[in-house]
């Protein structure tokens, strides 16, 4: 599975996302999703939303491992400002 295909799955799941970034080799990937949809969700709930988008691909073995950053736009701005 390519990074572009993974990004498309995430874009379907997060149509309001300001930023979606996928890095890695398609098998082991790191994703960043920045969306207002994460507002008021706990970290585990944010991750569950991402896993819901990728669950079939993880179950099939097309994606082996996922690390993720799930941020609101405000969290993203602060992270970029302060590193």
Residue pairs with C-beta under 8 A, 6 or more apart in sequence:
1 26
1 27
1 57
1 62
1 63
2 26
3 22
3 23
3 24
3 26
3 29
4 22
5 26
6 22
6 26
6 29
6 31
6 54
6 57
6 63
7 20
7 21
7 22
9 53
9 54
9 57
10 17
10 20
10 22
10 31
10 33
10 50
10 53
10 54
11 17
11 20
12 53
13 49
13 50
13 52
13 53
14 20
14 33
14 35
14 37
14 49
14 53
16 35
16 36
16 37
17 33
17 34
17 35
17 37
18 34
18 35
18 36
18 73
18 76
19 32
19 33
19 34
19 76
20 31
20 32
20 33
20 34
21 31
21 32
22 29
22 30
22 31
23 29
23 30
23 31
24 30
26 63
27 62
27 63
27 64
27 65
28 63
28 64
28 65
28 66
29 63
29 65
29 66
29 67
30 66
30 67
30 68
30 69
31 50
31 66
31 67
31 68
31 69
32 68
32 69
32 70
32 71
33 46
33 50
33 68
33 69
33 70
33 71
34 71
34 72
34 73
34 75
34 76
35 72
35 73
36 72
36 73
37 49
38 46
38 49
38 70
38 71
38 72
39 72
41 49
43 70
46 70
47 68
47 70
49 70
50 66
50 68
50 70
51 58
51 66
54 63
54 66
57 63
58 64
58 66
71 79
